[in-house]
Amino acid sequence: MSARIELNHRIHVLTRKEELDPARVAGKVVVVLDILFATTTMVAALAEGAREILPVLDESAARAAAAGLPQDSYLLSGELYAETLPGFVQPTPLALVRHGVAGKRVIYSTTNGTVAIRQSAHAARVYCGSLLNTQRIAEHLVSQHAEAALLVVCAGSGANFNLEDFYGAGYLVDCLVRLLGADADLSDAARCAASLYREARVPQALLECRVGRLMSRRGLAHEVEFACRFDAHPIVPALEGDRLRIVA
């Protein structure tokens, strides 16, 4: 037997974007995590001066969004199944930032992270999280959404569970527990995520997980290590309409 129970500071973790449905996001505050690399890349780009990020579902949506824009006002960046889209900037954090993002709109398409954000768009509020900004996100959630139910959405990949996203969810849960104390009401999934965070060691854990190994084989271990820079960019990116912008 199961029952739906809503309590103050209810904190729950979804392990894959495929678990999302309108009933689970309606009225809730959502934080989307795609640690390797979509949400990490978006946080890094905004922290380095990108005007905004437009997360889209796929390549065709990205090209449609760019149509008619001045060529020097935007960047197209994205991948499909870990392959950079033709004519797009490599969508990893250091590669995109090196390309030059200051003052530009980044039109960004990925297989999992941007899809998870778009699928969460009907929530009361949607934030973009990563290890780079977790503590700041947690502080913002506590100060601005004290009575809201929180849904932490791990993007996963290809309908698979990803260790790195669950680890990121665990760090966020751990930060919230430290801020809320006895007021933190955790689901079992949230408790499991926090336990993983407290036991695992980075960057080793992220370099050794499935996606981390794939990235390392492609010569991107340095990007994985960058993604492990805890709280290096203390910003709060939120979805406003269809754009991610810094709100705090």
C-alpha positions in Angstrom: 0.0 0.0 0.0 1.2 3.5 -0.8 0.0 7.0 0.1 0.9 10.4 -1.3 2.0 12.5 1.6 2.9 16.2 1.3 4.8 17.8 4.1 6.8 21.1 4.5 10.3 20.7 3.1 9.3 17.5 1.3 12.5 16.6 -0.6 12.4 13.8 -3.2 14.8 12.6 -5.9 13.9 11.2 -9.3 16.7 9.1 -10.7 15.9 9.6 -14.4 14.1 12.1 -16.5 11.8 9.3 -17.7 10.2 9.4 -14.2 8.9 12.9 -14.9 5.2 13.4 -15.5 2.9 16.4 -15.1 1.4 15.2 -11.8 4.9 15.0 -10.3 6.0 18.5 -11.2 2.8 20.5 -10.9 3.1 23.0 -8.0 6.6 21.8 -7.1 10.0 23.4 -7.2 12.4 21.4 -9.4 16.2 21.3 -9.6 17.5 19.6 -12.7 21.0 17.9 -12.5 23.0 16.6 -15.4 26.5 16.6 -13.9 28.3 15.2 -17.0 27.8 17.7 -18.5 24.7 19.7 -19.5 23.8 21.5 -16.3 27.4 21.9 -15.3 28.1 23.5 -18.7 25.1 25.8 -18.4 26.1 27.0 -14.9 29.7 27.6 -16.1 28.6 29.5 -19.2 26.3 31.8 -17.1 29.0 32.3 -14.5 31.4 33.3 -17.3 29.1 36.0 -18.6 26.6 34.4 -21.0 23.5 36.6 -21.3 21.2 33.6 -21.1 20.9 29.9 -22.0 18.1 28.7 -24.3 17.8 24.9 -23.5 16.1 23.1 -26.4 14.9 19.6 -27.1 17.0 18.8 -30.2 19.2 20.1 -33.1 16.2 21.2 -35.2 14.8 23.3 -32.4 18.2 24.9 -31.8 18.6 25.8 -35.5 15.1 27.2 -35.5 15.8 29.3 -32.5 18.9 30.8 -34.1 17.2 31.6 -37.4 17.2 35.4 -38.0 19.4 36.2 -35.0 22.6 38.3 -35.6 25.4 35.9 -36.1 27.6 37.4 -33.3 24.8 37.4 -30.8 24.5 33.7 -30.1 26.3 30.4 -29.9 25.0 27.0 -30.9 26.3 24.2 -28.6 25.1 20.7 -28.3 25.4 16.9 -28.7 23.3 13.9 -29.5 24.4 10.6 -27.8 27.7 12.2 -26.8 28.6 13.3 -30.3 28.9 17.1 -30.9 26.3 18.2 -33.4 27.7 19.3 -36.8 28.6 23.0 -36.7 27.9 23.3 -33.0 30.4 24.2 -30.3 31.5 21.2 -28.1 29.0 21.2 -25.2 31.4 20.5 -22.3 32.0 23.3 -19.8 35.6 24.2 -20.4 35.3 23.9 -24.2 32.3 26.1 -24.4 33.7 28.8 -22.0 37.0 28.8 -24.0 35.0 29.5 -27.1 33.8 32.8 -25.6 30.3 33.2 -24.1 30.4 36.7 -22.6 27.3 38.7 -23.6 25.9 35.9 -25.8 22.8 33.8 -25.9 23.8 30.1 -25.8 21.3 27.9 -27.7 22.0 24.6 -26.1 20.8 21.1 -27.1 21.7 17.8 -25.3 20.4 14.3 -25.2 19.4 14.4 -21.6 19.9 17.6 -19.5 18.1 20.1 -21.7 15.3 17.6 -22.3 14.9 17.2 -18.5 14.6 21.0 -18.2 12.1 21.3 -20.9 10.0 18.5 -19.4 10.1 20.2 -16.1 8.8 23.5 -17.4 5.3 23.3 -15.9 6.7 23.2 -12.4 6.2 26.2 -10.1 9.9 27.0 -10.5 12.8 25.2 -12.3 16.5 25.6 -11.3 19.7 24.4 -13.0 22.0 22.7 -10.6 25.5 21.3 -10.6 28.3 20.6 -8.1 29.5 24.1 -9.1 26.6 25.8 -7.5 24.9 23.4 -5.1 25.4 25.3 -1.8 24.1 28.5 -3.3 21.1 26.7 -4.8 20.3 25.1 -1.4 20.5 28.5 0.4 18.2 30.0 -2.2 15.7 27.1 -1.9 15.5 27.5 1.9 15.1 31.3 1.7 12.7 31.5 -1.2 10.7 28.3 -1.1 10.5 27.3 2.5 7.0 25.8 2.2 7.4 24.2 -1.2 7.8 20.5 -2.1 11.1 20.0 -3.8 11.8 17.6 -6.7 15.4 16.9 -7.6 15.5 15.5 -11.1 18.5 13.5 -12.2 18.6 13.6 -16.0 20.2 10.2 -16.4 21.1 9.1 -19.9 19.2 7.0 -22.5 16.7 6.1 -19.7 19.5 4.8 -17.6 20.4 5.7 -14.0 23.6 7.7 -13.8 25.8 7.7 -10.6 27.1 11.2 -11.2 23.6 12.8 -11.2 22.5 10.8 -8.1 25.7 11.9 -6.4 24.9 15.5 -7.2 21.4 15.0 -5.9 23.0 13.7 -2.7 25.2 16.7 -2.2 22.1 19.0 -2.6 20.1 16.9 -0.1 23.1 17.0 2.3 23.3 20.8 2.0 19.5 21.1 2.6 19.7 18.9 5.7 22.4 21.0 7.2 20.4 24.1 6.6 17.0 22.8 7.6 17.9 20.4 10.4 14.8 18.7 11.8 12.6 20.4 9.3 14.1 18.4 6.4 11.6 15.8 5.3 13.3 13.3 3.0 11.9 10.6 0.8 13.8 7.3 0.7 15.3 8.2 -2.6 16.6 11.4 -1.2 18.1 9.5 1.8 19.9 7.1 -0.5 21.3 9.9 -2.6 22.7 11.6 0.5 24.2 8.3 1.7 26.0 7.9 -1.7 27.3 11.5 -1.5 28.7 10.9 2.0 30.4 7.7 1.1 31.8 8.3 -2.4 35.0 10.3 -3.2 35.4 12.6 -6.1 36.8 13.0 -8.7 37.5 9.2 -8.6 33.8 8.2 -8.4 32.9 10.4 -11.3 35.9 9.3 -13.4 35.0 5.7 -12.7 31.3 5.8 -13.4 29.9 4.8 -16.9 29.7 8.3 -18.3 33.0 9.3 -16.7 34.8 6.4 -18.3 33.3 7.3 -21.6 34.4 10.9 -21.3 37.9 9.9 -20.2 38.3 7.6 -23.2 37.5 10.7 -25.3 40.2 12.7 -23.7 37.8 14.7 -21.5 38.9 13.6 -18.0 39.8 17.3 -17.3 36.2 18.2 -18.0 35.0 15.6 -15.5 37.5 17.0 -12.9 36.2 20.5 -13.6 32.6 19.3 -12.9 33.8 18.3 -9.5 34.7 21.8 -8.4 32.3 22.1 -5.5 30.7 25.6 -5.3 33.1 27.2 -7.6 30.3 29.3 -9.2 27.8 30.3 -6.5 25.0 31.4 -8.8 21.3 30.5 -9.1 20.1 29.9 -12.7 16.4 29.6 -13.1 14.1 29.0 -16.0 12.2 32.2 -16.9 9.9 31.5 -19.8 12.0 29.3 -22.0 15.4 30.8 -21.0 17.8 30.2 -18.1 19.0 33.3 -16.4 20.8 34.1 -13.2 18.3 35.1 -10.5 20.6 35.2 -7.5 
